[in-house]
């Protein structure tokens, strides 16, 4: 298994399907880059959504809600 394939497998947290053996290291590296970028964007969007959802919680209750959510 090449370094690019191992990196993509680590990003996916799963073994790669057999068909991925047909991809070049460049393709695997690009797929890993795009997947990492998508995961980062998803995380940032989720953080923003959580932050905005706290706006509807009364100010005095926010510390308790944050603690309950593990924030």
FIRO-177692 format. One line per field, with one value per residue: residue number from 0; x, y negated, z of N, C-alpha, C in turn. Coordinates in pm, 1 decimal, always signed. Layout:
<pts>
k	(NUM; ...) $
neast	(X; ...) $
nnorth	(Y; ...) $
nup	(Z; ...) $
caeast	(X; ...) $
canorth	(Y; ...) $
caup	(Z; ...) $
ceast	(X; ...) $
cnorth	(Y; ...) $
cup	(Z; ...) $
</pts>
This chain:
<pts>
k	(0; 1; 2; 3; 4; 5; 6; 7; 8; 9; 10; 11; 12; 13; 14; 15; 16; 17; 18; 19; 20; 21; 22; 23; 24; 25; 26; 27; 28; 29; 30; 31; 32; 33; 34; 35; 36; 37; 38; 39; 40; 41; 42; 43; 44; 45; 46; 47; 48; 49; 50; 51; 52; 53; 54; 55; 56; 57; 58; 59; 60; 61; 62; 63; 64; 65; 66; 67; 68; 69; 70) $
neast	(+86.0; +62.7; +195.5; +14.6; -225.7; -243.6; -265.9; -512.8; -678.6; -648.1; -767.3; -1028.6; -1083.2; -1118.2; -1073.9; -956.6; -1161.4; -1128.7; -1124.1; -990.1; -726.9; -671.0; -633.2; -403.5; -118.3; -122.8; -392.1; -507.8; -395.0; -507.4; -778.4; -775.0; -701.3; -924.3; -1127.1; -1042.3; -1058.1; -1336.4; -1428.8; -1320.7; -1459.0; -1720.0; -1704.4; -1653.1; -1887.0; -2073.1; -1988.2; -2045.9; -2323.2; -2395.9; -2309.2; -2478.0; -2721.5; -2717.3; -2790.2; -3063.8; -3101.8; -3166.2; -2957.2; -2860.0; -2879.8; -2699.2; -2427.4; -2478.1; -2603.0; -2397.9; -2213.3; -2353.3; -2357.4; -2094.7; -1922.8) $
nnorth	(+117.6; -214.6; -532.2; -742.9; -600.4; -487.0; -717.5; -819.6; -611.4; -635.9; -887.3; -830.9; -646.8; -376.9; -71.5; -86.4; -42.7; +228.7; +138.1; -102.0; -49.3; -88.6; -356.2; -630.4; -742.5; -1018.6; -1073.7; -955.8; -1113.9; -1361.6; -1305.6; -1255.5; -1511.0; -1664.4; -1538.4; -1587.1; -1865.3; -1895.0; -1776.8; -1954.2; -2188.5; -2105.4; -2068.0; -2332.4; -2457.6; -2322.4; -2401.9; -2675.2; -2664.4; -2556.6; -2763.5; -2972.7; -2863.4; -2883.5; -3140.4; -3154.5; -3063.0; -3167.7; -3418.2; -3380.6; -3108.6; -3000.1; -2922.9; -2681.2; -2527.6; -2511.7; -2365.4; -2126.8; -2046.0; -2001.0; -2201.0) $
nup	(+0.0; -90.9; +24.6; -19.1; -45.5; +207.6; +361.6; +270.7; +351.9; +627.9; +664.1; +587.9; +780.0; +737.9; +554.2; +215.1; -75.1; -312.1; -576.5; -567.0; -604.4; -866.4; -900.5; -936.9; -741.3; -733.8; -786.9; -560.6; -359.0; -424.5; -388.8; -114.5; -25.0; -106.1; +39.5; +303.0; +302.3; +268.3; +505.4; +694.1; +624.7; +677.4; +955.4; +1039.7; +955.6; +1111.9; +1369.0; +1351.8; +1324.4; +1571.9; +1737.4; +1653.0; +1724.8; +1996.4; +2037.7; +2073.8; +2322.9; +2650.4; +2793.5; +3061.6; +3090.2; +2914.2; +2993.1; +3134.1; +2937.2; +2746.3; +2894.5; +2925.0; +2661.3; +2620.8; +2542.2) $
caeast	(+0.0; +142.8; +175.4; -109.5; -337.9; -249.1; -316.4; -655.9; -742.4; -651.4; -866.9; -1160.3; -1093.8; -1170.2; -991.2; -999.2; -1218.3; -1033.2; -1120.0; -898.9; -594.7; -655.4; -602.6; -262.8; -89.6; -167.6; -537.8; -536.4; -358.9; -607.9; -900.9; -754.3; -704.8; -1062.5; -1202.7; -1001.1; -1117.0; -1480.6; -1448.6; -1292.9; -1571.6; -1835.3; -1682.8; -1669.7; -2029.8; -2140.4; -1955.1; -2122.2; -2463.9; -2409.7; -2295.8; -2600.2; -2834.7; -2712.4; -2851.7; -3203.5; -3101.1; -3150.8; -2817.6; -2823.3; -2876.8; -2598.6; -2317.3; -2526.1; -2627.2; -2266.4; -2154.1; -2426.7; -2317.5; -1951.2; -1853.8) $
canorth	(+0.0; -336.4; -632.8; -814.9; -511.4; -474.5; -845.5; -825.1; -513.8; -696.7; -994.9; -767.1; -557.1; -250.2; -21.1; -131.2; +61.2; +286.8; +57.5; -215.0; -6.6; -136.1; -498.6; -666.2; -809.8; -1157.5; -1073.1; -925.4; -1231.9; -1464.5; -1262.4; -1278.7; -1655.9; -1709.5; -1484.3; -1662.4; -1999.5; -1883.3; -1751.2; -2080.2; -2279.3; -2052.6; -2098.9; -2476.5; -2486.9; -2269.7; -2491.3; -2799.2; -2634.7; -2543.7; -2898.4; -3048.3; -2805.4; -2931.3; -3273.2; -3145.6; -3023.7; -3286.0; -3445.1; -3323.4; -2962.5; -2958.1; -2842.9; -2546.8; -2457.6; -2482.0; -2257.1; -2005.0; -2008.1; -1973.3; -2308.5) $
caup	(+0.0; -101.5; +128.9; -50.0; -14.1; +353.1; +413.1; +241.1; +440.1; +761.5; +660.8; +584.3; +896.2; +685.8; +444.8; +82.7; -161.7; -406.0; -698.6; -547.6; -650.3; -1003.4; -898.1; -919.2; -614.2; -749.0; -770.0; -420.1; -280.3; -452.0; -322.1; +28.6; -2.4; -118.7; +152.4; +422.1; +287.7; +292.9; +648.5; +763.9; +597.2; +750.6; +1096.2; +1059.8; +939.6; +1230.5; +1480.5; +1333.6; +1352.5; +1717.4; +1792.8; +1624.7; +1797.8; +2134.2; +2043.7; +2116.9; +2464.3; +2736.1; +2828.2; +3190.9; +3080.5; +2816.6; +3049.1; +3166.3; +2810.4; +2689.2; +2973.8; +2892.1; +2525.9; +2619.0; +2469.5) $
ceast	(+90.0; +110.3; +43.3; -231.6; -354.2; -307.3; -467.4; -733.6; -753.3; -756.7; -1008.1; -1189.7; -1157.5; -1074.4; -1046.7; -1059.3; -1113.2; -1018.7; -1023.1; -756.5; -567.0; -619.3; -453.3; -244.3; -134.7; -318.4; -576.0; -506.2; -460.8; -740.8; -891.2; -762.0; -847.8; -1148.9; -1169.3; -1060.2; -1267.2; -1509.4; -1423.7; -1407.5; -1696.4; -1823.7; -1703.6; -1816.7; -2108.0; -2112.7; -2034.2; -2269.6; -2488.7; -2402.7; -2421.6; -2719.8; -2834.2; -2772.8; -2996.7; -3215.3; -3084.8; -3007.6; -2774.6; -2814.0; -2763.8; -2482.4; -2359.2; -2549.6; -2494.6; -2200.7; -2222.5; -2388.3; -2169.9; -1872.4; -1767.1) $
cnorth	(-123.2; -432.5; -707.6; -730.4; -496.9; -601.1; -857.1; -728.6; -567.8; -807.3; -937.2; -684.0; -424.2; -200.4; -67.8; -15.5; +109.2; +203.2; -60.2; -178.3; -57.0; -284.4; -521.8; -732.2; -955.4; -1167.4; -1048.7; -1045.3; -1343.6; -1430.4; -1284.8; -1427.7; -1708.9; -1661.0; -1559.7; -1802.3; -1996.1; -1860.2; -1877.2; -2179.4; -2235.7; -2085.1; -2245.9; -2516.4; -2439.8; -2357.0; -2621.8; -2776.8; -2621.5; -2680.4; -2981.2; -2992.5; -2849.7; -3070.5; -3268.7; -3103.9; -3150.6; -3296.3; -3378.8; -3170.4; -2912.6; -2879.9; -2698.6; -2463.9; -2420.0; -2365.2; -2124.8; -1953.4; -1975.0; -2078.5; -2390.0) $
cup	(+0.0; +12.9; +106.9; -15.8; +136.9; +415.9; +390.5; +330.1; +582.5; +768.9; +663.9; +708.3; +857.5; +577.4; +310.2; +4.3; -262.7; -532.5; -686.4; -586.9; -791.7; -1010.5; -879.1; -782.7; -618.2; -728.5; -624.6; -331.3; -300.4; -384.4; -171.3; +60.8; -6.8; -2.6; +280.8; +419.9; +317.6; +440.8; +730.5; +746.5; +674.9; +899.2; +1127.4; +1050.0; +1061.6; +1352.9; +1472.2; +1366.2; +1502.6; +1783.2; +1771.3; +1701.2; +1943.7; +2149.0; +2091.1; +2263.2; +2548.0; +2789.0; +2960.2; +3186.5; +2989.6; +2877.5; +3081.6; +3040.2; +2745.7; +2762.7; +2939.4; +2753.6; +2515.3; +2543.5; +2561.4) $
</pts>
